[in-house]
């Protein structure tokens, strides 16, 4: 393990960069998964009128 200050600072900064990169990529992947789920859910409701009616009735029961 290196003991000089500059190497430790460099390793720390590299570690922070890797953690930041991993979390930013994870955030984008989760965002894309949510977007895909919304698109697929919209398509399922669009193509299945009975399910759409049940969803709207349930939503109306919650709201009013």
C-alpha positions as a printed Julia matrix, in Angstrom:
64×3 Matrix{Float64}:
   0.0    0.0     0.0
   1.44   3.39   -0.96
   2.12   5.8     1.86
   2.89   9.1     0.12
   0.18  11.74    0.26
  -0.21  12.42   -3.47
  -0.78   8.76   -4.31
  -3.38   8.4    -1.56
  -5.15  11.57   -2.71
  -5.09  10.31   -6.3
  -6.49   6.93   -5.29
  -9.21   8.63   -3.24
 -10.2   10.88   -6.13
 -10.23   7.93   -8.53
 -12.43   6.0    -6.1
 -14.85   8.92   -5.79
 -14.99   9.21   -9.58
 -15.76   5.5    -9.97
 -18.52   5.69   -7.34
 -20.01   8.8    -8.99
 -19.9    7.14  -12.4
 -21.56   3.97  -11.11
 -24.39   5.85   -9.41
 -25.0    8.15  -12.39
 -25.21   5.14  -14.7
 -27.49   3.34  -12.23
 -29.76   6.39  -12.12
 -30.04   6.39  -15.91
 -30.77   2.66  -16.03
 -33.5    3.01  -13.4
 -34.97   5.96  -15.3
 -35.04   3.96  -18.53
 -36.66   1.02  -16.74
 -39.4    3.27  -15.33
 -39.96   4.81  -18.76
 -40.18   1.36  -20.35
 -42.67   0.22  -17.67
 -44.87   3.26  -18.33
 -44.79   2.67  -22.09
 -45.58  -1.04  -21.72
 -48.35  -0.3   -19.21
 -49.86   2.29  -21.54
 -49.78  -0.16  -24.43
 -51.42  -2.89  -22.35
 -54.19  -0.51  -21.26
 -54.61   0.77  -24.82
 -54.99  -2.72  -26.25
 -57.19  -4.11  -23.44
 -60.36  -2.0   -22.96
 -61.67  -4.15  -20.1
 -58.5   -3.62  -18.08
 -58.55   0.1   -18.92
 -62.17   0.38  -17.7
 -61.3   -1.45  -14.45
 -58.31   0.85  -13.9
 -60.42   3.97  -14.53
 -63.17   2.71  -12.21
 -60.6    2.04   -9.48
 -59.08   5.48   -9.98
 -62.53   7.1    -9.83
 -63.18   5.24   -6.57
 -59.97   6.64   -5.08
 -60.48  10.21   -6.28
 -64.21  10.73   -5.91
